Amino acid sequence: MKTFKQAFEIIKDAEKFHLDMAELYDELLDKSDDYRTQLLLKHMLEHEQRMARNLANYGEVAQQKVMQTWLQYTHEESAKDFIRHLPLSNPPSIKEINNMGREVDRYFSSLYEAVYGAIESMEVKEIFEDLKQIQDKERITLSMATNSLWDM
């Protein structure tokens, strides 16, 4: 479904998605009894909370005029809908949780690339390019953390 949203709405939607993912990881953490899985979930929970804070800061700092730019927008998926499409057992294995984190990161990289490509304003392009770079750095950090878990 294609719709039109303002840039700040896309950022608010992304912030909510990260908060919802953090909530999901927190719920899984409460149910987990495996030490490595708990470490991974704690790291992913902190990752999602950090990304939500980054987006909240962008919303506060960005100029209102720039953030009110209208964009054609196709990513309408909620975190719950997104997770529903992933193959997960109950409870999810450490490998499935790791894959879930990678899929979430891919989703956001794709989102920011799509929005960046649809924007004409250089000011707004810069904001979404910065968000993509932050997401990519976080993906690398998450990958390094999960790789260290496999060595345990």
Salt bridges, closest charged atoms under 4 A:
ASP13 OD2 - LYS5 NZ 2.42
GLU15 OE1 - LYS12 NZ 3.12
ASP20 OD2 - LYS16 NZ 2.92
GLU48 OE1 - HIS18 ND1 2.41
GLU48 OE2 - HIS47 NE2 3.84
GLU76 OE2 - LYS5 NZ 3.90
GLU77 OE2 - HIS85 NE2 3.57
ASP81 OD1 - ARG84 NH1 2.75
GLU103 OE2 - ARG106 NH1 2.36
ASP105 OD1 - HIS47 NE2 3.22
GLU113 OE2 - LYS132 NZ 3.48
ASP136 OD2 - LYS132 NZ 2.75
ASP136 OD1 - ARG139 NH1 2.82
GLU138 OE1 - HIS47 ND1 2.81
GLU138 OE2 - ARG50 NE 2.84
